[in-house]
Amino acid sequence: MPALLAAAVLVVGCDSTPGPSGEPEDVVRGAANASAAPAATSSGAAAPATAGAATRPPAPANVFPVRAPSGTVRYGRAHHDYPATDIFAPCGSAVVAPAAGRIVEVATKDTWSSAADDGGTRGGLSFSLAGADGVRYYGSHLAALTAAARPGATVTAGQPLGTVGRTGSARGTPCHLHLGLSPICGPGDWWTRRGVVPPYAYLKAWQKGTQRSPAAAVAAWKTAHGCPRTPAGVPDP
Ligand SMILES: [Zn+2]
């Protein structure tokens, strides 16, 4: 039973270090190819919202969500209890939008307490991005958020949203970005937004600069389970 395996590998709370089984292969070569700079677009009034008629935006593309020096980023295939990936990187590394879309939820304050351990605050500083591809990208435990990480903001893939930290239930662990993939449900549905489809294979592709979309897997999950209204509505992985 997978749950047992996961529990054996990762015993601490959410976001403990990847267990012994998941490590060596997962040392990454940094996010070098996580594509170019955050498209320095907006210069206020100069950006007409409707100018797109002639130039159609490129198809939604994914980029690796952490930018850090080569060899300093690592993540494993396993995650405790449910599908997600903890991407370990030096504290303060840039967290960027994994896809183009709209910010739908943000937690700007770390209100988590170990005593209450409320699922809704475990993420500490966090964001939910409703991707143009129909995937919700949830990133948590950030040390800080940029001005672009505010509800309603439209972001491009690769746009900086904050920095890697250890807020929420990651307090006391090595800095990392928790990434969850889920359908665009919610808001407030922490049991779904924290992740229902494993990001590992996608992250591996994005890191190499290869396009691989989680949209189909997420859509299939939604077809099967809808938008669960309680934690009990999310099946065991
Ligand atoms: Zn995690």
Residues whose N, C-alpha, C, O or C-beta is under 5 A from the ligand:
A	BS01	ZN	C14 D15 D86 H178
